[in-house]
Amino acid sequence: MSFLTRKHLSRRTFLHGVGVTMALPLLDSMIPAATVFGQTAAKARTRFGAIYFPHGAIMPQWKPAADGAGYELTPILQPLKPFYDQSVIVSDLRHALAYGSGATANHNRSAAAYLSAAFAETGAQPSLGITVDQVAAQKIGQDTPLPSLELTIEEPSLNCGDGLSCSYRDTISWQGPHAPLPMQNNPQVVFERLFGDGNTAEQRKARRAQSLSLLDSVMGDAATLQKKLPASDRTRLDQYLSDVREIERRVQKAGQQLSDDLPVPAAPTGVPKDVEEHIKLMYDLQVLAWQAEITRVSTFLMCKELSGQTYPKSGVRDPFHTLSHHSNVKENIDRFALLNRYHVGLFTYFLEKLKATPDGDGTLLDHSLVLYGSGMSDGNQHNHTDLPAIIAGGASGRLKGGRHIRNPKDTPMANLLVSLLDLLQVPTDKFGDSSGRVSL
């Protein structure tokens, strides 16, 4: 029988080139030959991602009116329509420990509490607590090259006020009470971290002089491997290499603003000037990292608290934080809601990429669990009650979409975090200020 004689390709097979080692996506050839008869696709592991946006949302235009299945999407959530059956809206959650003594403290503690459900202490040394992504990484990220990946689009803060460390605003990922994980905003640095090349200024300068593509380095090895693969795996590998090529092209294009005649700086180039392109590149890099199982856990700080970022393609010109203080003026509220909807639309770009990427017996979206939300609800009042939260993906068959889950008022957000760990098969009885679980 052919299924007993088929050659088995190791899940940790890599393509090799000059100074380059590239991981591969999950292929059918990676399933052991002597498996259950009729099995045609390799089984995938669930990936976990958490995405943060600041300043809350216009909750009357976010929160669905009906509970359970068959709810109607609100104006802000309309971009989710293609993923209605693969997403869950969770309402009436609260981060009681996100409140601070002033406006700045409220913002800083919003980001800090998001995945930790812990109180950000004042003082020279930051003190918070482990975040849920790192709890997951301890269990599902130890057999991947990177246990976790931390991304953002903005530079680190210089002064955060109220006696609070800037770490509370600059990252949403903590390995422990005094161990904030830095988040990388340069797509080129992330790309080279994932695929290995140009880790020093000298190496990057050499790469620019040679105009050498990472893929060009491994194509010889790729061609040899493809000769050994069945047609389905050759197609999947071709698509993966094409995706890597496209990301590499966009990263290089972003870096072309630096003349080859200038010395290569310590910080690599590759940060797009267009904020939407920057966000999409970071989403694409997460897809590649998950696809090749370089990591199964990632966090993305899409924008920091108190950010004055503008989004020209949203149709809204106001700076993000300024607009969140709408003073209950209808015109301001409507513009902020439009910005909320625009950000949800960028999130669905990520979901589209995951859904279009084959993975084992399904797609990456089928095998992912993604939390999208904020640590603040009403940015005008700095409120942390009734937080906006979306869960997307199938969690490898453990999450049913198409629902709006309304909880008892002031249910701890930590209850949802505990439930997400359950879906990741990393059960815990207590996390942060949790008092139970959210029924997912």
C-alpha positions, 0 to 999 in steps of 0.5 A: 500500500502506498500509504505505508511506503510513502517517504516521511519528511521531518517536520523540522526540515529546512531549506539551506543557503549561504548563511540562511536556514529557512523553515518550511510550512506543514506538508502532507509529506511530513505525516508519518507513513504508517498512520491511519489509513486514508489520512491525507493531510498532516495534523496541525497545532493551534496557533495563538495571537493577541492583537491590541488597539488603544483608546477603546471604541464607540460601544453602542456601534460595536456591541450587538443587540442580540445574544447567541447565534444569528446576531446582527453585525453592528456598523463597526463590526461590518468588516467581519461579515466574511468571517461571521461563522469563524468569529465570536463577539464577547461583551460585558467584560471588565479590567478592574485593575486597569484603573489608574489615578490619572488620565495617563495612568489609565492609558498605561494600565489599559495596555498592561492589564490587557493580557495580564489581568494584573495591576501595573505598579508604580516605581522605577522597576516595572512590576506586573505579571505574566501575560496569557500569551507567555503562559501559552508559549510555555506549553505550546511554544517550546518545540518551535524556533521562537517560543513567541513573537512580539510586534508593534508599529511604533517606536518605544516611548521616552516618558510615560508619566505618573511614575509608571514605567514605559514598559506598560505602554510599549509592550503587551507581553510579559514573561514574568512580573519584572520581565516585559518583552520588547516589541519589534516595529521594523519588518526587516528585523522581524523578517531576518529574525524569522528566516535568519540573515543580516543580523549585524550591520556588516551582514546587512551591508553585504546583502545590500551590496550583493542584492542577494535575496534570501530566497535566491540563497535557498532556491537550489535546495528548494529545487532538489526538495521539490523533485521529491515531493508529491504534486500537492506538496509542490503546489503548497511549497510553491505558494509558500515561497511566493509569499515569502518572496512578496514579503521580502520585496515589500520589506526591501522596497520600504528600505529603498529610501536609504541610499546605497552610498550611505553607511548602513546604520545600526538599526536596519531599514525596512519600516514603511512610511505608509502606516497601513502598509506597515500594519499589513506587513506585520500581519503578513509576517505573523502568517508566515511565522505561523505557517512555517511554525517558526512560532505558534504564539504572537502578540501585536500592539497595533498602536500604543496608548496615547498615540497620535497616529493618523490613518489617511486611508480611513477617511479620518484625519484626526489623530487617534488619541485626540479623536477618542476624546469626542466630548459626546459630540455626535460628529466626533463620535461618528468619526471615531466609530469610522476609525474603529471600523477601519481598524476592524477591517485591517484585522480582517485582512489578517483573517483573510490571509490565515483563511487563504493559507493551507495548514494540515487538514484545513487552513491556518484560520481553522487552526488559530485562536486570535484575540482582538481587543482593547483594555479600554472601552470608552476612551472619552471617560477612560472606562475599562468596563464593557470592553470590546473583544473579538475572538476569531479562528477555529482553535482546531475544531474547539471554537464555534463561531457565529455567536455573540456572548454576553456575560453578566455585568463586570465579568473579569476579562481574566475569565475570558483569558482562562477560557482561551487557555482552555481552548489552547489545551493549556488549562489553568484554574486561576489567572490574574483576577479571574473568578471563573470562565467565559462559556465559549 
